[in-house]
Amino acid sequence: MNQNARRVAVLGGSRIPFARQNGPYAKASNQDMLTATLDALVSKFDLEGEALGEVAAGAVLKHSRDFNLTREAVLGSRLAPETPAYDVQQACATGLEATIAVANKIALNQIECGIAGGVDTTSDAPLALNEDLRNILLDLSRSKSTAARARAVSRLRPQQIVPEVPRNAEPRTGLSMGDHTAIMATEWGIGRVEQDELALASHLKLAAAYDSGWLDDQVVPYLGLTRDQNLRPDSSLEKLAKLRPVFGGEDGTMTAGNSTPLSDGASAVLLASEEWAQAHGIPVQAFITDAQTAAVDYVHKREGLLMAPAYAMPKMLARNGLTLQEFDFYEIHEAFAAQVLCTLKAWEDPVYCRERLGLDEPLGAIDRERLNVHGGSIGAGHPFGATGGRIVATLAKELSERESGHGVISVCAAGGLGVTAIMEAA
Amino acid sequence: MADRYQQLISTPIGQLVSKQIGLPNPARLERFRPGQPVVSGPVALGAAAGSRLGRGLASVLAAAQAEVLTPMDEELRAAAADAELHAGIWNPDAATEQQRFKALVFDATGIKASGQLIEAWAFLHPTIRRVLGSGRVIVLGTPPEDCESPDEAIAQRALEGLVRAVGKELRRGATAQLLYVRPGAEDALESTVRFFLSPRSAFVSGQVIRIGPAPAPDAAIDWAVPLTGKIALVTGAARGIGAAIAEVLARDGAHVVGLDVPAMSAELTAGMGSIGGSVLTADITDAQAPAEIAGYLLEHHGGADVVVHNAGVTRDKTLGRMTENLWSTVIDINLIAPQRINRELFERDAVRANGRIVGVSSISGIAGNAGQTNYSTSKAGVIGIVQEWAPRLAERAVTINAVAPGFIETQMTAAMPVVVREAGRRMNSLAQGGLPVDVAETIAWFASPASGGVTGNVVRVCGQSLIGA
């Protein structure tokens, strides 16, 4: 094993515009969208026919036939068919975890370059057979006698035609992610106005990024969309204030406006060693410095479902001798405005930092001007697997333009998971 | 427990009628039962910027295992973290309608000028209507006489008006107090904050308490029986309030020496028997009584830790009709006897270090009462005893305080004419009379080994009576 880890360069990313559920991508499959995104990256970096070290990507909502989704997408793309690939699945952190996986192999000299990405469709959803019907059919296939087969068939009922629909709920609590976040919002005393303000900023900053052409080299048109469909450049606090709460009951604070919508889309980023980048004449945008994944016990210890990034961050900071204030960019995934605000408050709170995170001093507040400066998931939408790639590409470009400094990523995920990462300018 | 009016008014028809014509609607007050938590619901803890009691309050609340919420205030949260208080977040802008509080605790010591009083408003405004029945509002300030600037002293003095008005606005048996905490007394809060948070202080409201620095108690306190190992002398212990005092002190772990006149010997013996106390019969106006009492305490117990001067009588007549005998009887028993006993006990060192002297004054002693010139004089004199002796006894680490009961349901008040009795009962913020146990609980707080910083106080147990306010 090579003990000398080397720096991992982020060369850039591509994505298709994110669409709302049952929008223009209603009939596009995960494989269609991921293939199109890989091809966009191939065009951007002139990778036609290249055999890369690997491609790691994944989706959260997957058909059973997509057991090798990423490999199939590679075979359908203009990359060399000799490019290995595998699927990663870690809920909303899929794209970021895939990036870390590829980066680690590059760091350890196991590969020279690779693509990390993710995709999701909530429109082309993997409906499954009704669970009763599935059991009957399995029993039928196991039956060895005519009588046994007849017994199995006799259990068929008309209502078994109703399929199994994937649910946006935690299996161990039965609560949706929104319900869980509403609990967190109440615990942390997160108000409606601050959530709406964060949501509005997400839309306005993303709209500005589009208007200035900042995203032109990252977003490639797909099926008629040129911008994220969810983006509302004309949104306002007044409009957001009119929306009714969708989570947390009648006096809840979380609305469709300050939560991410169900969306479809894909993203991918190209990672490489410095040598590979230099050999291919591709400038390095940023380096991946470190990453940390954490998990919380939201089932028995009553920790908030989406609080794991709060735990990941201090570990990672300590390892790198950095404070939370030393970053020039904070890219925090906006699953819900309330989730971002809970996380920021947690880092500011002496009680939480002492008791839960084991810190003598709180991590402290961040400069909000540096948060999601080119918009976030509330504006763009959040196709689960695709968000990590969008964020890594965004931060890499921000750092390359600034030409110095550090940026940090924080992504929460279902199952009480959270992933953070540090990147630095090249 | 409830008087007849209370029973009547709590029926559906009574409720309807009382609402329609605006009759007082007394709540059934929660009272302490052993084994209960200090506070049986969420506590909102707030502080003005730059306040100094956050750490102490957080420690007390953590030790009391209270469920606490605080605003997202960095200083206060840091204090809570230091005290290992698992405090949640309170943000009125994001709170659910259902959020209720059993207690509101506001540290106002950071208020240095009257403009900052708005911080008290900002904390109480969104919380006060969320206070549960028998809830508590506690505001803590700096005694004006200890403030560093005139502006600070004035603003701190203003808190009295706030708290007294809050006490009158609160409904459903909730109470409000102002605790003035001297600089240096930040760690001497526990017994007082526990008392005022808990149902023990059910009939005490609108009071201003001063807490000074205190030596840490010798041993860790078992809050279930804080008086364990203590000897408590209670005069007039045969019946009424005195019997309740003896019971509560015994419940809190003290060995009670009950004293009463020989004529009450049977009742006294029965009462002391039920609480494992000792019997001492004496006429406290007798010239030999102080020496006998001191001798008894020294001989049998090596001295006393707690002395409660509860014995008292009334002999009511307007001054023009009052005979010399009526005057002297009351003054001798209520005022002169406690002074003589105190002097004897102190001279013979019969009150041990960290001792507690408690007098029983009265609202009549504060406000004066027609037909009670003798009684009012004696009870005002009891306040004089407290004020005069508090600084002298401080050198011996002995505290002296008094309770001043308002309308307490006893045989004495049961004998009053109906109209006078009803007026006495209702004319306070809780719209009802107190019980002897309410006086006793207050005395037990003074008596606690953790109350070393509480001295020179006269605390009314009157439900914030309109009289003498």
Contacts between the chains, C-beta under 8 A, distances in Angstrom:
chain1	res1	chain2	res2	distance
A	185	B	94	6.8
A	186	B	94	7.1
A	186	B	96	6.3
A	187	B	88	6.2
A	187	B	89	6.5
A	188	B	89	5.2
A	188	B	91	7.9
A	189	B	71	7.9
A	189	B	72	6.5
A	189	B	89	4.1
A	189	B	90	6.1
A	189	B	91	2.7
A	189	B	93	7.6
A	189	B	94	4.6
A	189	B	95	7.0
A	190	B	91	7.3
A	190	B	94	5.4
A	191	B	91	6.1
A	191	B	93	3.9
A	191	B	94	4.1
A	192	B	93	7.6
A	192	B	94	7.1
A	193	B	93	7.1
A	249	B	96	7.6
A	251	B	96	5.5
A	251	B	97	5.4
A	253	B	94	5.9
A	345	B	72	6.3
A	345	B	89	7.4
A	348	B	72	7.5
A	348	B	74	7.4
A	349	B	72	7.1
A	349	B	77	5.5
A	349	B	89	7.7
A	350	B	74	7.0
A	350	B	77	4.5
A	350	B	78	4.1
A	350	B	80	7.1
A	350	B	81	3.8
A	350	B	82	7.9
A	351	B	77	5.1
A	351	B	80	5.0
A	351	B	81	4.6
A	351	B	85	7.2
A	351	B	86	7.2
A	351	B	87	5.4
A	353	B	81	7.2
A	354	B	81	3.9
A	354	B	82	7.9
A	354	B	84	7.7
A	355	B	81	7.1
A	355	B	84	7.4
A	355	B	86	6.4
A	362	B	78	7.8
